[in-house]
């Protein structure tokens, strides 16, 4: 019996865009949040999430209306470009039922804090999430680590988008330089 060698190509379904925002645009978003929002801490989960956060856009709000302040306007293009790049790279995702942007959350990790728990974004309480995205707003000597895929460095203006499922468990790690870390995150969900 002759065995045939099969070449398997591993597809990670992670799309990375290095240049979604400029450093000045990232700084403008951070400034806008601190000037206009109240960051909150969830004491029940802070032990492993490590962040303070606020919602920039909630479920049901208008994406274009919420992002109309001048310092947030670049974010519209960043989210659109990230999703467009993902759909171009993985066109099979377009064959699913209609899904759209669920929300935009601003997260702030103070020095030494990080999301320490392996997790995915699809769970019993959130069964409609399809894709997760992260847009890094600060340069940090740390990364988002995936259990089964290469890590992604936390670099201002860089964004990643990936499936929300158990296949893409991820976590953070602390900034070795002891800097504050700022990230925008959210989900594309069946609605």
DOTIMI-739095 format. One record per atom (N, C-alpha, C): chain; x, y, z; residue in three letters; residue number from 1. Coordinates in steps of 0.05 Angstrom, whole numbers, plus 5000, padded with zeros to 4 digits. Example, Ala and Ser with C-alpha at 12.3 -4.5 7.8 and 13.67 -1.06 7.14 Angstrom:
residues 2
- A	5264	4886	5156	ALA	1;
- A	5246	4910	5156	ALA	1;
- A	5264	4934	5156	ALA	1;
- A	5257	4955	5142	SER	2;
- A	5273	4979	5143	SER	2;
- A	5258	5001	5157	SER	2;
END
This chain:
residues 191
- A	5017	4977	5000	UNK	1;
- A	5000	5000	5000	UNK	1;
- A	5018	5025	5000	UNK	1;
- A	5012	5043	4982	UNK	2;
- A	5028	5067	4979	UNK	2;
- A	5013	5091	4992	UNK	2;
- A	5027	5105	5009	UNK	3;
- A	5015	5129	5022	UNK	3;
- A	5022	5153	5006	UNK	3;
- A	5003	5171	5002	UNK	4;
- A	5009	5196	4988	UNK	4;
- A	5014	5218	5008	UNK	4;
- A	5034	5233	5002	UNK	5;
- A	5040	5256	5019	UNK	5;
- A	5020	5279	5013	UNK	5;
- A	5009	5290	5034	UNK	6;
- A	4989	5311	5031	UNK	6;
- A	5001	5336	5043	UNK	6;
- A	5001	5358	5029	UNK	7;
- A	5009	5384	5040	UNK	7;
- A	4985	5399	5050	UNK	7;
- A	4984	5403	5076	UNK	8;
- A	4963	5417	5088	UNK	8;
- A	4972	5446	5093	UNK	8;
- A	4955	5464	5087	UNK	9;
- A	4961	5492	5092	UNK	9;
- A	4943	5501	5115	UNK	9;
- A	4956	5511	5136	UNK	10;
- A	4941	5521	5159	UNK	10;
- A	4932	5549	5154	UNK	10;
- A	4906	5554	5155	UNK	11;
- A	4895	5580	5152	UNK	11;
- A	4887	5590	5180	UNK	11;
- A	4897	5613	5188	UNK	12;
- A	4891	5622	5215	UNK	12;
- A	4866	5641	5217	UNK	12;
- A	4856	5650	5195	UNK	13;
- A	4833	5668	5194	UNK	13;
- A	4836	5693	5211	UNK	13;
- A	4861	5702	5214	UNK	14;
- A	4868	5726	5228	UNK	14;
- A	4878	5746	5206	UNK	14;
- A	4865	5769	5205	UNK	15;
- A	4873	5789	5186	UNK	15;
- A	4886	5812	5202	UNK	15;
- A	4909	5820	5194	UNK	16;
- A	4924	5842	5208	UNK	16;
- A	4928	5865	5188	UNK	16;
- A	4922	5889	5197	UNK	17;
- A	4927	5913	5181	UNK	17;
- A	4945	5931	5198	UNK	17;
- A	4970	5935	5189	UNK	18;
- A	4990	5950	5204	UNK	18;
- A	4984	5980	5205	UNK	18;
- A	4970	5991	5186	UNK	19;
- A	4967	6020	5183	UNK	19;
- A	4939	6030	5182	UNK	19;
- A	4922	6022	5201	UNK	20;
- A	4894	6031	5201	UNK	20;
- A	4892	6060	5209	UNK	20;
- A	4909	6068	5228	UNK	21;
- A	4908	6096	5239	UNK	21;
- A	4937	6106	5242	UNK	21;
- A	4940	6132	5240	UNK	22;
- A	4966	6144	5246	UNK	22;
- A	4970	6146	5277	UNK	22;
- A	4994	6151	5285	UNK	23;
- A	4999	6156	5314	UNK	23;
- A	4983	6180	5324	UNK	23;
- A	4982	6201	5308	UNK	24;
- A	4967	6225	5316	UNK	24;
- A	4937	6219	5318	UNK	24;
- A	4926	6203	5300	UNK	25;
- A	4898	6195	5301	UNK	25;
- A	4892	6178	5326	UNK	25;
- A	4911	6160	5333	UNK	26;
- A	4908	6144	5357	UNK	26;
- A	4908	6162	5382	UNK	26;
- A	4926	6181	5383	UNK	27;
- A	4928	6200	5405	UNK	27;
- A	4902	6216	5407	UNK	27;
- A	4891	6224	5384	UNK	28;
- A	4866	6240	5384	UNK	28;
- A	4843	6224	5395	UNK	28;
- A	4841	6198	5389	UNK	29;
- A	4820	6181	5399	UNK	29;
- A	4822	6179	5429	UNK	29;
- A	4847	6174	5439	UNK	30;
- A	4851	6172	5468	UNK	30;
- A	4843	6198	5482	UNK	30;
- A	4852	6220	5471	UNK	31;
- A	4844	6246	5482	UNK	31;
- A	4814	6250	5483	UNK	31;
- A	4800	6244	5461	UNK	32;
- A	4771	6247	5460	UNK	32;
- A	4758	6230	5481	UNK	32;
- A	4767	6205	5485	UNK	33;
- A	4754	6188	5505	UNK	33;
- A	4758	6200	5533	UNK	33;
- A	4782	6208	5540	UNK	34;
- A	4787	6219	5567	UNK	34;
- A	4773	6246	5571	UNK	34;
- A	4768	6261	5550	UNK	35;
- A	4753	6286	5552	UNK	35;
- A	4723	6283	5552	UNK	35;
- A	4712	6261	5542	UNK	36;
- A	4683	6258	5538	UNK	36;
- A	4670	6234	5550	UNK	36;
- A	4685	6216	5560	UNK	37;
- A	4673	6191	5571	UNK	37;
- A	4683	6187	5600	UNK	37;
- A	4668	6170	5614	UNK	38;
- A	4675	6162	5641	UNK	38;
- A	4683	6133	5639	UNK	38;
- A	4708	6127	5645	UNK	39;
- A	4717	6099	5645	UNK	39;
- A	4709	6086	5671	UNK	39;
- A	4701	6061	5668	UNK	40;
- A	4691	6045	5691	UNK	40;
- A	4708	6020	5694	UNK	40;
- A	4708	6010	5719	UNK	41;
- A	4721	5986	5726	UNK	41;
- A	4701	5965	5734	UNK	41;
- A	4702	5941	5723	UNK	42;
- A	4685	5919	5732	UNK	42;
- A	4702	5904	5753	UNK	42;
- A	4696	5909	5778	UNK	43;
- A	4712	5897	5800	UNK	43;
- A	4711	5867	5800	UNK	43;
- A	4689	5855	5790	UNK	44;
- A	4686	5826	5790	UNK	44;
- A	4705	5813	5770	UNK	44;
- A	4711	5827	5748	UNK	45;
- A	4728	5814	5728	UNK	45;
- A	4756	5827	5726	UNK	45;
- A	4761	5849	5740	UNK	46;
- A	4786	5864	5737	UNK	46;
- A	4810	5846	5744	UNK	46;
- A	4806	5827	5761	UNK	47;
- A	4828	5810	5770	UNK	47;
- A	4841	5796	5746	UNK	47;
- A	4826	5789	5725	UNK	48;
- A	4838	5777	5701	UNK	48;
- A	4836	5794	5676	UNK	48;
- A	4817	5813	5674	UNK	49;
- A	4816	5830	5651	UNK	49;
- A	4836	5853	5653	UNK	49;
- A	4839	5864	5677	UNK	50;
- A	4859	5885	5682	UNK	50;
- A	4852	5912	5671	UNK	50;
- A	4830	5916	5657	UNK	51;
- A	4826	5942	5645	UNK	51;
- A	4803	5958	5657	UNK	51;
- A	4803	5984	5652	UNK	52;
- A	4781	6002	5655	UNK	52;
- A	4771	6007	5627	UNK	52;
- A	4745	6012	5624	UNK	53;
- A	4734	6014	5597	UNK	53;
- A	4710	6033	5596	UNK	53;
- A	4702	6039	5571	UNK	54;
- A	4677	6053	5566	UNK	54;
- A	4668	6045	5538	UNK	54;
- A	4643	6047	5533	UNK	55;
- A	4632	6042	5507	UNK	55;
- A	4633	6068	5490	UNK	55;
- A	4644	6066	5467	UNK	56;
- A	4642	6089	5448	UNK	56;
- A	4617	6086	5431	UNK	56;
- A	4611	6061	5423	UNK	57;
- A	4586	6056	5408	UNK	57;
- A	4572	6031	5420	UNK	57;
- A	4547	6034	5427	UNK	58;
- A	4531	6012	5438	UNK	58;
- A	4515	5999	5416	UNK	58;
- A	4504	5975	5422	UNK	59;
- A	4487	5961	5404	UNK	59;
- A	4463	5979	5396	UNK	59;
- A	4458	5981	5370	UNK	60;
- A	4435	5996	5361	UNK	60;
- A	4441	6025	5354	UNK	60;
- A	4464	6035	5363	UNK	61;
- A	4471	6063	5356	UNK	61;
- A	4482	6064	5327	UNK	61;
- A	4480	6087	5315	UNK	62;
- A	4489	6092	5288	UNK	62;
- A	4519	6095	5288	UNK	62;
- A	4532	6077	5273	UNK	63;
- A	4561	6078	5270	UNK	63;
- A	4571	6105	5261	UNK	63;
- A	4558	6116	5240	UNK	64;
- A	4567	6141	5228	UNK	64;
- A	4561	6165	5246	UNK	64;
- A	4539	6164	5261	UNK	65;
- A	4532	6186	5279	UNK	65;
- A	4551	6186	5303	UNK	65;
- A	4555	6163	5315	UNK	66;
- A	4572	6161	5339	UNK	66;
- A	4601	6170	5333	UNK	66;
- A	4610	6164	5308	UNK	67;
- A	4638	6171	5301	UNK	67;
- A	4640	6197	5286	UNK	67;
- A	4621	6215	5290	UNK	68;
- A	4621	6240	5276	UNK	68;
- A	4640	6261	5288	UNK	68;
- A	4646	6261	5315	UNK	69;
- A	4665	6280	5325	UNK	69;
- A	4692	6279	5310	UNK	69;
- A	4703	6302	5303	UNK	70;
- A	4728	6302	5287	UNK	70;
- A	4750	6283	5296	UNK	70;
- A	4754	6280	5322	UNK	71;
- A	4776	6263	5332	UNK	71;
- A	4769	6233	5328	UNK	71;
- A	4743	6226	5325	UNK	72;
- A	4735	6198	5321	UNK	72;
- A	4731	6191	5291	UNK	72;
- A	4729	6211	5274	UNK	73;
- A	4724	6206	5246	UNK	73;
- A	4743	6186	5233	UNK	73;
- A	4769	6187	5239	UNK	74;
- A	4787	6167	5227	UNK	74;
- A	4780	6138	5234	UNK	74;
- A	4766	6135	5256	UNK	75;
- A	4759	6108	5265	UNK	75;
- A	4738	6095	5246	UNK	75;
- A	4721	6112	5233	UNK	76;
- A	4702	6101	5214	UNK	76;
- A	4717	6087	5191	UNK	76;
- A	4736	6101	5180	UNK	77;
- A	4752	6089	5158	UNK	77;
- A	4768	6064	5167	UNK	77;
- A	4778	6065	5191	UNK	78;
- A	4794	6043	5202	UNK	78;
- A	4777	6018	5204	UNK	78;
- A	4754	6020	5216	UNK	79;
- A	4736	5997	5219	UNK	79;
- A	4727	5986	5192	UNK	79;
- A	4719	6005	5174	UNK	80;
- A	4711	5996	5147	UNK	80;
- A	4733	5983	5132	UNK	80;
- A	4757	5994	5133	UNK	81;
- A	4780	5982	5119	UNK	81;
- A	4788	5955	5130	UNK	81;
- A	4786	5952	5156	UNK	82;
- A	4793	5927	5169	UNK	82;
- A	4773	5905	5160	UNK	82;
- A	4748	5911	5161	UNK	83;
- A	4727	5892	5153	UNK	83;
- A	4729	5885	5123	UNK	83;
- A	4733	5906	5107	UNK	84;
- A	4736	5902	5078	UNK	84;
- A	4760	5883	5072	UNK	84;
- A	4782	5888	5085	UNK	85;
- A	4806	5871	5082	UNK	85;
- A	4801	5843	5090	UNK	85;
- A	4786	5839	5111	UNK	86;
- A	4779	5812	5121	UNK	86;
- A	4762	5797	5100	UNK	86;
- A	4741	5811	5090	UNK	87;
- A	4723	5798	5071	UNK	87;
- A	4737	5792	5045	UNK	87;
- A	4756	5809	5037	UNK	88;
- A	4771	5804	5013	UNK	88;
- A	4789	5779	5017	UNK	88;
- A	4802	5777	5040	UNK	89;
- A	4821	5755	5046	UNK	89;
- A	4805	5729	5050	UNK	89;
- A	4782	5731	5063	UNK	90;
- A	4766	5707	5069	UNK	90;
- A	4737	5711	5059	UNK	90;
- A	4733	5709	5033	UNK	91;
- A	4707	5715	5022	UNK	91;
- A	4685	5696	5031	UNK	91;
- A	4692	5673	5041	UNK	92;
- A	4672	5654	5050	UNK	92;
- A	4656	5665	5074	UNK	92;
- A	4667	5684	5088	UNK	93;
- A	4652	5696	5110	UNK	93;
- A	4628	5712	5100	UNK	93;
- A	4628	5719	5075	UNK	94;
- A	4606	5735	5063	UNK	94;
- A	4581	5717	5058	UNK	94;
- A	4585	5691	5059	UNK	95;
- A	4563	5672	5054	UNK	95;
- A	4546	5666	5078	UNK	95;
- A	4551	5679	5100	UNK	96;
- A	4535	5674	5124	UNK	96;
- A	4511	5693	5125	UNK	96;
- A	4494	5689	5145	UNK	97;
- A	4472	5707	5149	UNK	97;
- A	4483	5735	5155	UNK	97;
- A	4466	5755	5153	UNK	98;
- A	4474	5783	5157	UNK	98;
- A	4485	5787	5185	UNK	98;
- A	4508	5800	5186	UNK	99;
- A	4520	5808	5212	UNK	99;
- A	4531	5836	5209	UNK	99;
- A	4533	5850	5231	UNK	100;
- A	4543	5877	5230	UNK	100;
- A	4557	5884	5256	UNK	100;
- A	4569	5908	5256	UNK	101;
- A	4584	5918	5279	UNK	101;
- A	4565	5920	5304	UNK	101;
- A	4573	5907	5325	UNK	102;
- A	4556	5908	5350	UNK	102;
- A	4563	5931	5368	UNK	102;
- A	4589	5936	5372	UNK	103;
- A	4596	5959	5389	UNK	103;
- A	4626	5964	5387	UNK	103;
- A	4634	5987	5398	UNK	104;
- A	4662	5995	5400	UNK	104;
- A	4668	6001	5429	UNK	104;
- A	4687	5987	5440	UNK	105;
- A	4694	5992	5468	UNK	105;
- A	4723	6001	5470	UNK	105;
- A	4728	6021	5486	UNK	106;
- A	4754	6032	5492	UNK	106;
- A	4764	6018	5518	UNK	106;
- A	4788	6007	5517	UNK	107;
- A	4800	5994	5540	UNK	107;
- A	4827	6006	5547	UNK	107;
- A	4831	6010	5573	UNK	108;
- A	4856	6022	5583	UNK	108;
- A	4868	6004	5605	UNK	108;
- A	4892	5995	5599	UNK	109;
- A	4907	5980	5619	UNK	109;
- A	4929	5998	5630	UNK	109;
- A	4929	6001	5656	UNK	110;
- A	4950	6017	5669	UNK	110;
- A	4974	5999	5672	UNK	110;
- A	4998	6011	5677	UNK	111;
- A	5022	5995	5679	UNK	111;
- A	5019	5970	5697	UNK	111;
- A	5029	5948	5686	UNK	112;
- A	5028	5923	5701	UNK	112;
- A	5002	5907	5697	UNK	112;
- A	4982	5919	5686	UNK	113;
- A	4956	5906	5682	UNK	113;
- A	4955	5894	5654	UNK	113;
- A	4940	5872	5651	UNK	114;
- A	4936	5859	5625	UNK	114;
- A	4914	5839	5627	UNK	114;
- A	4903	5830	5605	UNK	115;
- A	4882	5810	5604	UNK	115;
- A	4896	5783	5606	UNK	115;
- A	4896	5771	5630	UNK	116;
- A	4913	5748	5636	UNK	116;
- A	4899	5721	5630	UNK	116;
- A	4874	5721	5625	UNK	117;
- A	4859	5695	5622	UNK	117;
- A	4855	5688	5593	UNK	117;
- A	4861	5663	5586	UNK	118;
- A	4855	5653	5559	UNK	118;
- A	4824	5654	5555	UNK	118;
- A	4815	5665	5533	UNK	119;
- A	4787	5668	5529	UNK	119;
- A	4780	5671	5499	UNK	119;
- A	4756	5666	5492	UNK	120;
- A	4745	5673	5466	UNK	120;
- A	4721	5690	5470	UNK	120;
- A	4710	5702	5449	UNK	121;
- A	4688	5721	5452	UNK	121;
- A	4661	5709	5448	UNK	121;
- A	4660	5684	5439	UNK	122;
- A	4635	5670	5434	UNK	122;
- A	4629	5652	5458	UNK	122;
- A	4607	5657	5472	UNK	123;
- A	4601	5642	5496	UNK	123;
- A	4571	5641	5500	UNK	123;
- A	4562	5627	5520	UNK	124;
- A	4533	5623	5525	UNK	124;
- A	4518	5650	5526	UNK	124;
- A	4530	5669	5540	UNK	125;
- A	4517	5695	5543	UNK	125;
- A	4519	5713	5518	UNK	125;
- A	4537	5706	5499	UNK	126;
- A	4541	5721	5475	UNK	126;
- A	4543	5703	5451	UNK	126;
- A	4520	5689	5444	UNK	127;
- A	4521	5669	5423	UNK	127;
- A	4521	5679	5395	UNK	127;
- A	4518	5705	5390	UNK	128;
- A	4515	5716	5363	UNK	128;
- A	4540	5729	5352	UNK	128;
- A	4562	5728	5367	UNK	129;
- A	4587	5741	5358	UNK	129;
- A	4599	5724	5336	UNK	129;
- A	4608	5737	5315	UNK	130;
- A	4620	5724	5292	UNK	130;
- A	4650	5730	5290	UNK	130;
- A	4656	5756	5291	UNK	131;
- A	4684	5765	5288	UNK	131;
- A	4691	5784	5311	UNK	131;
- A	4715	5783	5320	UNK	132;
- A	4726	5801	5341	UNK	132;
- A	4747	5819	5328	UNK	132;
- A	4749	5844	5336	UNK	133;
- A	4771	5860	5326	UNK	133;
- A	4784	5875	5349	UNK	133;
- A	4809	5881	5345	UNK	134;
- A	4825	5898	5364	UNK	134;
- A	4839	5919	5347	UNK	134;
- A	4838	5944	5356	UNK	135;
- A	4854	5965	5343	UNK	135;
- A	4872	5976	5366	UNK	135;
- A	4898	5973	5363	UNK	136;
- A	4917	5983	5383	UNK	136;
- A	4921	6013	5379	UNK	136;
- A	4918	6028	5401	UNK	137;
- A	4921	6057	5400	UNK	137;
- A	4948	6067	5412	UNK	137;
- A	4964	6048	5423	UNK	138;
- A	4989	6056	5435	UNK	138;
- A	5010	6035	5428	UNK	138;
- A	5035	6045	5428	UNK	139;
- A	5058	6027	5423	UNK	139;
- A	5066	6015	5451	UNK	139;
- A	5066	5989	5452	UNK	140;
- A	5073	5976	5477	UNK	140;
- A	5091	5952	5471	UNK	140;
- A	5108	5946	5490	UNK	141;
- A	5125	5923	5488	UNK	141;
- A	5110	5899	5498	UNK	141;
- A	5089	5892	5484	UNK	142;
- A	5072	5868	5491	UNK	142;
- A	5056	5860	5467	UNK	142;
- A	5039	5840	5470	UNK	143;
- A	5025	5830	5447	UNK	143;
- A	4998	5818	5456	UNK	143;
- A	4982	5811	5436	UNK	144;
- A	4959	5794	5440	UNK	144;
- A	4968	5766	5432	UNK	144;
- A	4967	5748	5450	UNK	145;
- A	4976	5720	5445	UNK	145;
- A	4952	5702	5439	UNK	145;
- A	4955	5687	5418	UNK	146;
- A	4935	5667	5410	UNK	146;
- A	4946	5640	5419	UNK	146;
- A	4929	5622	5428	UNK	147;
- A	4937	5596	5437	UNK	147;
- A	4949	5579	5415	UNK	147;
- A	4938	5582	5390	UNK	148;
- A	4946	5565	5368	UNK	148;
- A	4958	5580	5345	UNK	148;
- A	4961	5605	5347	UNK	149;
- A	4971	5621	5324	UNK	149;
- A	4992	5641	5334	UNK	149;
- A	5007	5653	5316	UNK	150;
- A	5028	5672	5325	UNK	150;
- A	5016	5696	5339	UNK	150;
- A	5032	5707	5357	UNK	151;
- A	5024	5731	5372	UNK	151;
- A	5024	5756	5354	UNK	151;
- A	5009	5776	5362	UNK	152;
- A	5008	5801	5347	UNK	152;
- A	5018	5823	5366	UNK	152;
- A	5038	5838	5357	UNK	153;
- A	5050	5859	5373	UNK	153;
- A	5031	5883	5375	UNK	153;
- A	5030	5894	5399	UNK	154;
- A	5014	5918	5405	UNK	154;
- A	5027	5943	5394	UNK	154;
- A	5019	5952	5371	UNK	155;
- A	5031	5975	5358	UNK	155;
- A	5010	5995	5350	UNK	155;
- A	5013	6020	5357	UNK	156;
- A	4993	6041	5351	UNK	156;
- A	4986	6041	5322	UNK	156;
- A	4960	6041	5317	UNK	157;
- A	4949	6042	5289	UNK	157;
- A	4945	6015	5276	UNK	157;
- A	4955	5994	5288	UNK	158;
- A	4951	5967	5278	UNK	158;
- A	4925	5955	5287	UNK	158;
- A	4912	5940	5270	UNK	159;
- A	4887	5926	5277	UNK	159;
- A	4887	5897	5269	UNK	159;
- A	4873	5881	5284	UNK	160;
- A	4869	5853	5276	UNK	160;
- A	4840	5846	5278	UNK	160;
- A	4831	5827	5262	UNK	161;
- A	4804	5818	5263	UNK	161;
- A	4805	5787	5259	UNK	161;
- A	4789	5773	5274	UNK	162;
- A	4791	5744	5274	UNK	162;
- A	4764	5732	5285	UNK	162;
- A	4760	5706	5280	UNK	163;
- A	4735	5693	5290	UNK	163;
- A	4732	5695	5320	UNK	163;
- A	4708	5698	5329	UNK	164;
- A	4702	5701	5357	UNK	164;
- A	4701	5675	5372	UNK	164;
- A	4706	5653	5359	UNK	165;
- A	4701	5626	5370	UNK	165;
- A	4724	5615	5386	UNK	165;
- A	4720	5591	5397	UNK	166;
- A	4739	5577	5414	UNK	166;
- A	4765	5572	5399	UNK	166;
- A	4764	5571	5373	UNK	167;
- A	4788	5566	5356	UNK	167;
- A	4808	5588	5359	UNK	167;
- A	4800	5611	5369	UNK	168;
- A	4818	5634	5371	UNK	168;
- A	4820	5645	5399	UNK	168;
- A	4825	5626	5418	UNK	169;
- A	4829	5635	5446	UNK	169;
- A	4854	5653	5446	UNK	169;
- A	4852	5674	5462	UNK	170;
- A	4874	5693	5463	UNK	170;
- A	4875	5706	5491	UNK	170;
- A	4897	5720	5496	UNK	171;
- A	4901	5735	5521	UNK	171;
- A	4922	5756	5516	UNK	171;
- A	4926	5773	5535	UNK	172;
- A	4946	5793	5533	UNK	172;
- A	4970	5786	5550	UNK	172;
- A	4989	5804	5551	UNK	173;
- A	5011	5802	5570	UNK	173;
- A	5020	5830	5577	UNK	173;
- A	5034	5833	5599	UNK	174;
- A	5040	5861	5609	UNK	174;
- A	5061	5874	5591	UNK	174;
- A	5059	5901	5590	UNK	175;
- A	5079	5917	5576	UNK	175;
- A	5104	5917	5592	UNK	175;
- A	5126	5907	5580	UNK	176;
- A	5151	5905	5595	UNK	176;
- A	5163	5932	5602	UNK	176;
- A	5155	5953	5587	UNK	177;
- A	5165	5980	5592	UNK	177;
- A	5148	5995	5612	UNK	177;
- A	5127	5982	5623	UNK	178;
- A	5110	5995	5643	UNK	178;
- A	5094	6018	5633	UNK	178;
- A	5085	6017	5608	UNK	179;
- A	5069	6038	5597	UNK	179;
- A	5039	6033	5598	UNK	179;
- A	5023	6054	5597	UNK	180;
- A	4994	6051	5594	UNK	180;
- A	4989	6039	5567	UNK	180;
- A	4968	6022	5565	UNK	181;
- A	4961	6009	5539	UNK	181;
- A	4932	6016	5533	UNK	181;
- A	4927	6024	5508	UNK	182;
- A	4900	6032	5499	UNK	182;
- A	4893	6015	5475	UNK	182;
- A	4868	6004	5476	UNK	183;
- A	4858	5987	5454	UNK	183;
- A	4829	5993	5449	UNK	183;
- A	4821	5992	5424	UNK	184;
- A	4792	5992	5417	UNK	184;
- A	4785	5963	5410	UNK	184;
- A	4763	5954	5419	UNK	185;
- A	4754	5927	5412	UNK	185;
- A	4724	5926	5408	UNK	185;
- A	4716	5905	5396	UNK	186;
- A	4687	5901	5391	UNK	186;
- A	4682	5876	5374	UNK	186;
- A	4657	5874	5366	UNK	187;
- A	4649	5849	5352	UNK	187;
- A	4631	5856	5329	UNK	187;
- A	4633	5838	5309	UNK	188;
- A	4613	5837	5288	UNK	188;
- A	4596	5813	5295	UNK	188;
- A	4570	5818	5297	UNK	189;
- A	4551	5797	5307	UNK	189;
- A	4527	5794	5289	UNK	189;
- A	4515	5770	5291	UNK	190;
- A	4488	5767	5278	UNK	190;
- A	4469	5785	5294	UNK	190;
- A	4454	5800	5280	UNK	191;
- A	4435	5818	5293	UNK	191;
- A	4407	5815	5282	UNK	191;
END
